[in-house]
Structure formats: structure tokens, C-alpha cells
Amino acid sequence: MGQEFEKLARDAAAGNQTFVQFLLSLTELELAARAANAVGTRIKNADFPVEKDFDTFDFTALPGLSKPKVLELGRLRVD
């Protein structure tokens, strides 16, 4: 919050945002940063030998695997 406070305050003033809107933006930014840091910490603590993602996965190696479904599941969206 401390790093982004001044920038968001300037943006809020320029955009005529209310204090509540400004506070909401600041809080959402903080929550996103905490979530990203938590993921990074979990990956580090897992001590994986190599970090991998779906960008390098060879879907042709498993022809029965649905690439769109795997990518959808990888986004962890709950509908």
C-alpha cells in the first residue's frame, strides 16, 4: 500500500474519485500483491527442482488430453 499510495491518490484526485473508491482501489491492489507473494512463497517452499508452466507443456504427447480444458482448470476459475 505504501508504495502505490501516492500514485493512486494522484489518479483518484485527477479522476474525481471518492475516498471510498480510492480506498477500494488501494485495498484491491494490496490484496493482489499479497496473493502474488503468497504464490511465490509457496512455490519457493515447495522446493521444486524446476519450475514449469503450461507454456512449455507438450500437449501432443497426450492426445486424449483436452488442452482447452486443462488451460481452463489451470486458471482456477470457479463458475
Backbone atoms as SQL, in Angstrom:
CREATE TABLE atoms (id INTEGER PRIMARY KEY, chain TEXT, resi INTEGER, resn TEXT, atom TEXT, x REAL, y REAL, z REAL);
INSERT INTO atoms VALUES
  (1, 'A', 1, 'MET', 'N', 0.823, -1.186, 0.000),
  (2, 'A', 1, 'MET', 'CA', 0.000, 0.000, 0.000),
  (3, 'A', 1, 'MET', 'C', 0.868, 1.251, 0.000),
  (4, 'A', 2, 'GLY', 'N', 1.927, 1.202, 0.771),
  (5, 'A', 2, 'GLY', 'CA', 2.792, 2.360, 0.888),
  (6, 'A', 2, 'GLY', 'C', 3.457, 2.750, -0.415),
  (7, 'A', 3, 'GLN', 'N', 3.800, 1.758, -1.222),
  (8, 'A', 3, 'GLN', 'CA', 4.473, 2.024, -2.489),
  (9, 'A', 3, 'GLN', 'C', 3.538, 2.649, -3.519),
  (10, 'A', 4, 'GLU', 'N', 2.295, 2.303, -3.488),
  (11, 'A', 4, 'GLU', 'CA', 1.350, 2.747, -4.507),
  (12, 'A', 4, 'GLU', 'C', 0.428, 3.872, -4.042),
  (13, 'A', 5, 'PHE', 'N', 0.492, 4.225, -2.773),
  (14, 'A', 5, 'PHE', 'CA', -0.428, 5.212, -2.214),
  (15, 'A', 5, 'PHE', 'C', -0.426, 6.533, -2.978),
  (16, 'A', 6, 'GLU', 'N', 0.760, 7.111, -3.181),
  (17, 'A', 6, 'GLU', 'CA', 0.837, 8.428, -3.814),
  (18, 'A', 6, 'GLU', 'C', 0.328, 8.408, -5.248),
  (19, 'A', 7, 'LYS', 'N', 0.702, 7.393, -6.010),
  (20, 'A', 7, 'LYS', 'CA', 0.257, 7.295, -7.403),
  (21, 'A', 7, 'LYS', 'C', -1.265, 7.161, -7.458),
  (22, 'A', 8, 'LEU', 'N', -1.814, 6.270, -6.647),
  (23, 'A', 8, 'LEU', 'CA', -3.262, 6.089, -6.648),
  (24, 'A', 8, 'LEU', 'C', -3.986, 7.337, -6.144),
  (25, 'A', 9, 'ALA', 'N', -3.397, 8.037, -5.196),
  (26, 'A', 9, 'ALA', 'CA', -4.009, 9.267, -4.689),
  (27, 'A', 9, 'ALA', 'C', -4.063, 10.326, -5.790),
  (28, 'A', 10, 'ARG', 'N', -2.966, 10.444, -6.556),
  (29, 'A', 10, 'ARG', 'CA', -2.964, 11.391, -7.680),
  (30, 'A', 10, 'ARG', 'C', -4.001, 10.999, -8.728),
  (31, 'A', 11, 'ASP', 'N', -4.050, 9.708, -9.052),
  (32, 'A', 11, 'ASP', 'CA', -5.023, 9.230, -10.042),
  (33, 'A', 11, 'ASP', 'C', -6.452, 9.461, -9.558),
  (34, 'A', 12, 'ALA', 'N', -6.678, 9.224, -8.280),
  (35, 'A', 12, 'ALA', 'CA', -8.020, 9.416, -7.717),
  (36, 'A', 12, 'ALA', 'C', -8.423, 10.886, -7.763),
  (37, 'A', 13, 'ALA', 'N', -7.487, 11.764, -7.445),
  (38, 'A', 13, 'ALA', 'CA', -7.791, 13.195, -7.474),
  (39, 'A', 13, 'ALA', 'C', -8.052, 13.654, -8.905),
  (40, 'A', 14, 'ALA', 'N', -7.255, 13.152, -9.846),
  (41, 'A', 14, 'ALA', 'CA', -7.430, 13.540, -11.247),
  (42, 'A', 14, 'ALA', 'C', -8.750, 13.013, -11.807),
  (43, 'A', 15, 'GLY', 'N', -9.182, 11.860, -11.316),
  (44, 'A', 15, 'GLY', 'CA', -10.408, 11.245, -11.812),
  (45, 'A', 15, 'GLY', 'C', -11.636, 11.567, -10.978),
  (46, 'A', 16, 'ASN', 'N', -11.484, 12.482, -10.041),
  (47, 'A', 16, 'ASN', 'CA', -12.597, 12.859, -9.154),
  (48, 'A', 16, 'ASN', 'C', -13.237, 11.654, -8.466),
  (49, 'A', 17, 'GLN', 'N', -12.406, 10.715, -8.023),
  (50, 'A', 17, 'GLN', 'CA', -12.920, 9.557, -7.297),
  (51, 'A', 17, 'GLN', 'C', -13.239, 9.957, -5.862),
  (52, 'A', 18, 'THR', 'N', -14.200, 9.270, -5.296),
  (53, 'A', 18, 'THR', 'CA', -14.496, 9.472, -3.879),
  (54, 'A', 18, 'THR', 'C', -13.423, 8.784, -3.052),
  (55, 'A', 19, 'PHE', 'N', -13.392, 9.120, -1.779),
  (56, 'A', 19, 'PHE', 'CA', -12.421, 8.473, -0.886),
  (57, 'A', 19, 'PHE', 'C', -12.662, 6.968, -0.832),
  (58, 'A', 20, 'VAL', 'N', -13.915, 6.569, -0.846),
  (59, 'A', 20, 'VAL', 'CA', -14.251, 5.141, -0.794),
  (60, 'A', 20, 'VAL', 'C', -13.726, 4.433, -2.047),
  (61, 'A', 21, 'GLN', 'N', -13.882, 5.040, -3.210),
  (62, 'A', 21, 'GLN', 'CA', -13.368, 4.440, -4.445),
  (63, 'A', 21, 'GLN', 'C', -11.847, 4.336, -4.402),
  (64, 'A', 22, 'PHE', 'N', -11.200, 5.395, -3.912),
  (65, 'A', 22, 'PHE', 'CA', -9.746, 5.390, -3.777),
  (66, 'A', 22, 'PHE', 'C', -9.297, 4.293, -2.827),
  (67, 'A', 23, 'LEU', 'N', -9.952, 4.191, -1.691),
  (68, 'A', 23, 'LEU', 'CA', -9.603, 3.180, -0.697),
  (69, 'A', 23, 'LEU', 'C', -9.822, 1.773, -1.238),
  (70, 'A', 24, 'LEU', 'N', -10.898, 1.581, -1.990),
  (71, 'A', 24, 'LEU', 'CA', -11.161, 0.286, -2.604),
  (72, 'A', 24, 'LEU', 'C', -10.052, -0.086, -3.589),
  (73, 'A', 25, 'SER', 'N', -9.628, 0.856, -4.430),
  (74, 'A', 25, 'SER', 'CA', -8.547, 0.606, -5.383),
  (75, 'A', 25, 'SER', 'C', -7.260, 0.242, -4.661),
  (76, 'A', 26, 'LEU', 'N', -6.955, 0.978, -3.628),
  (77, 'A', 26, 'LEU', 'CA', -5.738, 0.726, -2.858),
  (78, 'A', 26, 'LEU', 'C', -5.785, -0.647, -2.197),
  (79, 'A', 27, 'THR', 'N', -6.922, -1.006, -1.643),
  (80, 'A', 27, 'THR', 'CA', -7.076, -2.307, -0.986),
  (81, 'A', 27, 'THR', 'C', -7.010, -3.456, -1.989),
  (82, 'A', 28, 'GLU', 'N', -7.644, -3.290, -3.145),
  (83, 'A', 28, 'GLU', 'CA', -7.594, -4.335, -4.174),
  (84, 'A', 28, 'GLU', 'C', -6.166, -4.564, -4.650),
  (85, 'A', 29, 'LEU', 'N', -5.411, -3.483, -4.802),
  (86, 'A', 29, 'LEU', 'CA', -4.016, -3.601, -5.206),
  (87, 'A', 29, 'LEU', 'C', -3.206, -4.351, -4.153),
  (88, 'A', 30, 'GLU', 'N', -3.444, -4.046, -2.902),
  (89, 'A', 30, 'GLU', 'CA', -2.743, -4.727, -1.812),
  (90, 'A', 30, 'GLU', 'C', -3.085, -6.213, -1.780),
  (91, 'A', 31, 'LEU', 'N', -4.358, -6.543, -1.948),
  (92, 'A', 31, 'LEU', 'CA', -4.762, -7.956, -1.941),
  (93, 'A', 31, 'LEU', 'C', -4.147, -8.715, -3.103),
  (94, 'A', 32, 'ALA', 'N', -4.072, -8.099, -4.272),
  (95, 'A', 32, 'ALA', 'CA', -3.452, -8.742, -5.432),
  (96, 'A', 32, 'ALA', 'C', -1.965, -8.974, -5.189),
  (97, 'A', 33, 'ALA', 'N', -1.299, -8.004, -4.595),
  (98, 'A', 33, 'ALA', 'CA', 0.130, -8.151, -4.286),
  (99, 'A', 33, 'ALA', 'C', 0.353, -9.260, -3.270),
  (100, 'A', 34, 'ARG', 'N', -0.495, -9.324, -2.256),
  (101, 'A', 34, 'ARG', 'CA', -0.362, -10.382, -1.247),
  (102, 'A', 34, 'ARG', 'C', -0.599, -11.762, -1.849),
  (103, 'A', 35, 'ALA', 'N', -1.583, -11.864, -2.743),
  (104, 'A', 35, 'ALA', 'CA', -1.860, -13.150, -3.392),
  (105, 'A', 35, 'ALA', 'C', -0.669, -13.586, -4.238),
  (106, 'A', 36, 'ALA', 'N', -0.094, -12.660, -4.991),
  (107, 'A', 36, 'ALA', 'CA', 1.073, -12.979, -5.821),
  (108, 'A', 36, 'ALA', 'C', 2.260, -13.391, -4.951),
  (109, 'A', 37, 'ASN', 'N', 2.481, -12.677, -3.859),
  (110, 'A', 37, 'ASN', 'CA', 3.576, -13.028, -2.947),
  (111, 'A', 37, 'ASN', 'C', 3.345, -14.388, -2.306),
  (112, 'A', 38, 'ALA', 'N', 2.105, -14.702, -1.983),
  (113, 'A', 38, 'ALA', 'CA', 1.797, -15.993, -1.361),
  (114, 'A', 38, 'ALA', 'C', 2.094, -17.134, -2.326),
  (115, 'A', 39, 'VAL', 'N', 1.733, -16.950, -3.588),
  (116, 'A', 39, 'VAL', 'CA', 2.015, -17.986, -4.592),
  (117, 'A', 39, 'VAL', 'C', 3.518, -18.170, -4.735),
  (118, 'A', 40, 'GLY', 'N', 4.234, -17.062, -4.825),
  (119, 'A', 40, 'GLY', 'CA', 5.696, -17.141, -4.938),
  (120, 'A', 40, 'GLY', 'C', 6.327, -17.839, -3.747),
  (121, 'A', 41, 'THR', 'N', 5.839, -17.544, -2.568),
  (122, 'A', 41, 'THR', 'CA', 6.363, -18.183, -1.357),
  (123, 'A', 41, 'THR', 'C', 6.068, -19.676, -1.350),
  (124, 'A', 42, 'ARG', 'N', 4.863, -20.053, -1.764),
  (125, 'A', 42, 'ARG', 'CA', 4.520, -21.484, -1.793),
  (126, 'A', 42, 'ARG', 'C', 5.375, -22.241, -2.792),
  (127, 'A', 43, 'ILE', 'N', 5.616, -21.642, -3.946),
  (128, 'A', 43, 'ILE', 'CA', 6.459, -22.293, -4.952),
  (129, 'A', 43, 'ILE', 'C', 7.881, -22.444, -4.417),
  (130, 'A', 44, 'LYS', 'N', 8.377, -21.389, -3.780),
  (131, 'A', 44, 'LYS', 'CA', 9.729, -21.450, -3.214),
  (132, 'A', 44, 'LYS', 'C', 9.811, -22.512, -2.124),
  (133, 'A', 45, 'ASN', 'N', 8.817, -22.549, -1.238),
  (134, 'A', 45, 'ASN', 'CA', 8.817, -23.510, -0.138),
  (135, 'A', 45, 'ASN', 'C', 8.628, -24.947, -0.610),
  (136, 'A', 46, 'ALA', 'N', 7.999, -25.133, -1.759),
  (137, 'A', 46, 'ALA', 'CA', 7.795, -26.484, -2.292),
  (138, 'A', 46, 'ALA', 'C', 9.117, -27.088, -2.753),
  (139, 'A', 47, 'ASP', 'N', 10.085, -26.242, -3.023),
  (140, 'A', 47, 'ASP', 'CA', 11.424, -26.680, -3.416),
  (141, 'A', 47, 'ASP', 'C', 11.397, -27.593, -4.642),
  (142, 'A', 48, 'PHE', 'N', 10.600, -27.205, -5.638),
  (143, 'A', 48, 'PHE', 'CA', 10.561, -27.951, -6.888),
  (144, 'A', 48, 'PHE', 'C', 11.928, -27.874, -7.577),
  (145, 'A', 49, 'PRO', 'N', 12.357, -28.947, -8.223),
  (146, 'A', 49, 'PRO', 'CA', 13.655, -28.896, -8.890),
  (147, 'A', 49, 'PRO', 'C', 13.636, -27.940, -10.094),
  (148, 'A', 50, 'VAL', 'N', 12.499, -27.863, -10.782),
  (149, 'A', 50, 'VAL', 'CA', 12.363, -26.975, -11.938),
  (150, 'A', 50, 'VAL', 'C', 10.949, -26.403, -11.934),
  (151, 'A', 51, 'GLU', 'N', 10.836, -25.119, -12.163),
  (152, 'A', 51, 'GLU', 'CA', 9.511, -24.508, -12.247),
  (153, 'A', 51, 'GLU', 'C', 9.001, -24.650, -13.672),
  (154, 'A', 52, 'LYS', 'N', 7.790, -25.160, -13.824),
  (155, 'A', 52, 'LYS', 'CA', 7.204, -25.369, -15.148),
  (156, 'A', 52, 'LYS', 'C', 5.839, -24.712, -15.212),
  (157, 'A', 53, 'ASP', 'N', 5.404, -24.425, -16.440),
  (158, 'A', 53, 'ASP', 'CA', 4.067, -23.895, -16.646),
  (159, 'A', 53, 'ASP', 'C', 3.500, -24.489, -17.927),
  (160, 'A', 54, 'PHE', 'N', 2.269, -24.109, -18.255),
  (161, 'A', 54, 'PHE', 'CA', 1.607, -24.688, -19.420),
  (162, 'A', 54, 'PHE', 'C', 2.166, -24.174, -20.741),
  (163, 'A', 55, 'ASP', 'N', 2.931, -23.095, -20.717),
  (164, 'A', 55, 'ASP', 'CA', 3.512, -22.563, -21.944),
  (165, 'A', 55, 'ASP', 'C', 4.491, -23.543, -22.582),
  (166, 'A', 56, 'THR', 'N', 5.138, -24.356, -21.769),
  (167, 'A', 56, 'THR', 'CA', 6.129, -25.291, -22.294),
  (168, 'A', 56, 'THR', 'C', 5.622, -26.732, -22.339),
  (169, 'A', 57, 'PHE', 'N', 4.372, -26.958, -21.941),
  (170, 'A', 57, 'PHE', 'CA', 3.829, -28.313, -21.911),
  (171, 'A', 57, 'PHE', 'C', 3.542, -28.815, -23.321),
  (172, 'A', 58, 'ASP', 'N', 3.932, -30.042, -23.602),
  (173, 'A', 58, 'ASP', 'CA', 3.711, -30.656, -24.917),
  (174, 'A', 58, 'ASP', 'C', 2.397, -31.431, -24.887),
  (175, 'A', 59, 'PHE', 'N', 1.327, -30.795, -25.341),
  (176, 'A', 59, 'PHE', 'CA', 0.010, -31.426, -25.336),
  (177, 'A', 59, 'PHE', 'C', -0.086, -32.552, -26.368),
  (178, 'A', 60, 'THR', 'N', 0.810, -32.574, -27.347),
  (179, 'A', 60, 'THR', 'CA', 0.781, -33.644, -28.355),
  (180, 'A', 60, 'THR', 'C', 1.250, -34.977, -27.763),
  (181, 'A', 61, 'ALA', 'N', 1.941, -34.942, -26.645),
  (182, 'A', 61, 'ALA', 'CA', 2.409, -36.174, -26.012),
  (183, 'A', 61, 'ALA', 'C', 1.249, -36.979, -25.428),
  (184, 'A', 62, 'LEU', 'N', 0.139, -36.305, -25.121),
  (185, 'A', 62, 'LEU', 'CA', -1.051, -36.966, -24.582),
  (186, 'A', 62, 'LEU', 'C', -2.246, -36.568, -25.445),
  (187, 'A', 63, 'PRO', 'N', -2.466, -37.280, -26.560),
  (188, 'A', 63, 'PRO', 'CA', -3.517, -36.870, -27.493),
  (189, 'A', 63, 'PRO', 'C', -4.921, -36.867, -26.899),
  (190, 'A', 64, 'GLY', 'N', -5.185, -37.642, -25.889),
  (191, 'A', 64, 'GLY', 'CA', -6.511, -37.690, -25.286),
  (192, 'A', 64, 'GLY', 'C', -6.778, -36.555, -24.308),
  (193, 'A', 65, 'LEU', 'N', -5.764, -35.765, -24.031),
  (194, 'A', 65, 'LEU', 'CA', -5.877, -34.675, -23.070),
  (195, 'A', 65, 'LEU', 'C', -6.417, -33.424, -23.764),
  (196, 'A', 66, 'SER', 'N', -7.453, -32.847, -23.210),
  (197, 'A', 66, 'SER', 'CA', -8.070, -31.659, -23.797),
  (198, 'A', 66, 'SER', 'C', -7.298, -30.412, -23.361),
  (199, 'A', 67, 'LYS', 'N', -6.575, -29.805, -24.306),
  (200, 'A', 67, 'LYS', 'CA', -5.796, -28.612, -23.996),
  (201, 'A', 67, 'LYS', 'C', -6.681, -27.482, -23.466),
  (202, 'A', 68, 'PRO', 'N', -7.815, -27.167, -24.109),
  (203, 'A', 68, 'PRO', 'CA', -8.654, -26.087, -23.565),
  (204, 'A', 68, 'PRO', 'C', -9.132, -26.359, -22.138),
  (205, 'A', 69, 'LYS', 'N', -9.471, -27.607, -21.853),
  (206, 'A', 69, 'LYS', 'CA', -9.952, -27.947, -20.508),
  (207, 'A', 69, 'LYS', 'C', -8.838, -27.804, -19.471),
  (208, 'A', 70, 'VAL', 'N', -7.644, -28.264, -19.819),
  (209, 'A', 70, 'VAL', 'CA', -6.506, -28.156, -18.905),
  (210, 'A', 70, 'VAL', 'C', -6.186, -26.689, -18.630),
  (211, 'A', 71, 'LEU', 'N', -6.189, -25.862, -19.679),
  (212, 'A', 71, 'LEU', 'CA', -5.895, -24.442, -19.500),
  (213, 'A', 71, 'LEU', 'C', -6.979, -23.757, -18.677),
  (214, 'A', 72, 'GLU', 'N', -8.230, -24.176, -18.878),
  (215, 'A', 72, 'GLU', 'CA', -9.327, -23.628, -18.076),
  (216, 'A', 72, 'GLU', 'C', -9.141, -23.995, -16.611),
  (217, 'A', 73, 'LEU', 'N', -8.805, -25.245, -16.349),
  (218, 'A', 73, 'LEU', 'CA', -8.577, -25.675, -14.969),
  (219, 'A', 73, 'LEU', 'C', -7.365, -24.972, -14.368),
  (220, 'A', 74, 'GLY', 'N', -6.372, -24.694, -15.191),
  (221, 'A', 74, 'GLY', 'CA', -5.176, -24.019, -14.731),
  (222, 'A', 74, 'GLY', 'C', -5.430, -22.588, -14.284),
  (223, 'A', 75, 'ARG', 'N', -6.477, -21.975, -14.793),
  (224, 'A', 75, 'ARG', 'CA', -6.826, -20.607, -14.387),
  (225, 'A', 75, 'ARG', 'C', -7.506, -20.591, -13.029),
  (226, 'A', 76, 'LEU', 'N', -7.923, -21.749, -12.546),
  (227, 'A', 76, 'LEU', 'CA', -8.555, -21.897, -11.228),
  (228, 'A', 76, 'LEU', 'C', -9.822, -21.047, -11.084),
  (229, 'A', 77, 'ARG', 'N', -10.539, -20.898, -12.163),
  (230, 'A', 77, 'ARG', 'CA', -11.790, -20.135, -12.103),
  (231, 'A', 77, 'ARG', 'C', -12.891, -21.003, -11.552),
  (232, 'A', 78, 'VAL', 'N', -13.692, -20.426, -10.698),
  (233, 'A', 78, 'VAL', 'CA', -14.840, -21.118, -10.140),
  (234, 'A', 78, 'VAL', 'C', -16.080, -20.416, -10.690),
  (235, 'A', 79, 'ASP', 'N', -16.880, -21.135, -11.445),
  (236, 'A', 79, 'ASP', 'CA', -18.083, -20.524, -12.026),
  (237, 'A', 79, 'ASP', 'C', -19.281, -20.774, -11.164);
